[in-house]
Amino acid sequence: MQCPREQDALIPRPRGDLPKLCAAVTAAVTIGGMFLFSPEKLLGWIAMAVLMLTGGPLLHGLCLLAEELIYHSNTRYRGQGMLSHMLPACGLGGKTLLTAGVASLMLYLAGHHLPHKCNIWELLVLVFVLYPLLKVSGVLGPSAVEVSDICEGRKKNVAHGLAWSFYLGYLRLVLPHLEQSIAGFCATHQLNNTSWGRGSRKLLILIPLNANISHKLEDEDENIQFYDNLPNNEIDRAGVRGRVYKHSVYRIMDENRKVHECVVEYATPLLTLYNMSQESSAGFGEPERRQQVLLFFRTLQDILEHSLECRNRYKLILLNDEQEDDPHFLSKAILRHLEQQEREEFCLTPNPQQERAHPFVGNAHSNNGDVMSRDPTLMISLEQPQPLRVPTEDTY
């Protein structure tokens, strides 16, 4: 067992403000020294150095703005005002613009003090010492778009960790046993397993954009009723013997009062995202939560598409919270996906009538119900060979 001192030696401390102090001291000493030698030129040199440092990030912000306007204005900003959201996200607002504006004004006021020949060494020194100061003060910090791009590219978002945890800690463990659990459920409830549609034999995972989920689906839609739980799956996990994993079966009623059984549940990690947005210390507001939900959906979909254990055993349903006024929105969304899978997917079960209908296939049939046999068959004709006929002149 480690003592508290050993633990303190292993756990890293939060980073402090020492870089800011060093940058401020370095800039103050350098500017103070230059003021002693040429005070009349100092204001112009500082203005030129600041404009050189801020001009590049502002131009880069315009490049980022073009990308956001063309491809992400609706998906990432939900049609919100460009000036209030896009410009700051691209680094075209706040500290950078203010600093560049003040530097331009300083350069204009000090224009008559600037020498005709530039002393490149003084300018370079000012650029070097002002860059750390502007960097630590946030003037040259990465924009929100750049931070988002880095986090998404390097899989550093909260949504990436939650999606991988949901897959590795839950879906990869339970989905391979889903068909067996449904078969056992049908046997104990005297149901016909073939009456369940192909979509009903999958786990339907609901992902609402607002991440606000209830613990009982029937509380959100009266056309949804809880039926029963599938047989428990007990797996030894993380020191817990026989940890129980279960799914719930719901009956969904359509407009014709027809009942459809299916296994459906919300994505549990969404509770974490929603609760984080309710905690001020998490620094996680509603816009960030929505983006994380979309990233969670995209990441989880990509993970499951490459998973052999989960293939054809799940269906992700993204729920748009803009249609919550409909009291039967949830049941309609589930039924729409069930009907879509019934129309688009192909049945992979063998068809005995199709196997017997082909007269040239031998007794060896493939397990997948293919019409032709996988084994090569030698076919011998019982008819006598006929001589080759020479064509007559009438044929020409």
Secondary structure, DSSP 4 states (H G I P E B T S, - for coil): ---HHHHHHHSPPPP-SHHHHHHHHHHHHHHHHHHHH-HHHHHHHHHHHHHHHHHHHHHHHHHHHHHHHHHSTTTTTTT--IIIIIHHHTT-STHHHHHHHHHHHHHHHTGGGS-SS--HHHHHHHHHHHHHHHHHTTTTSPPHHHHHHHHHHTT-SHHHHHHHHHIIIIIHHHGGGHHHHHHHHHHHTT--GGGS-TTTTSEEEEEETT----S-GGGT-TTEEEEEEPPPEEEEETTEEEEEE--EEEEEE-TTS-EEEEEEEE-THHHHHHHHHT-GGGT--HHHHHHHHHHHHHHHHHHHHT-TTTTTSEEEEEEPGGGTTSTTHHHHHHHHHHHHHHHHSPP-S--HHHHHH-TT--S---TT--SS-SS-------SPPPPPPPPPGGG-
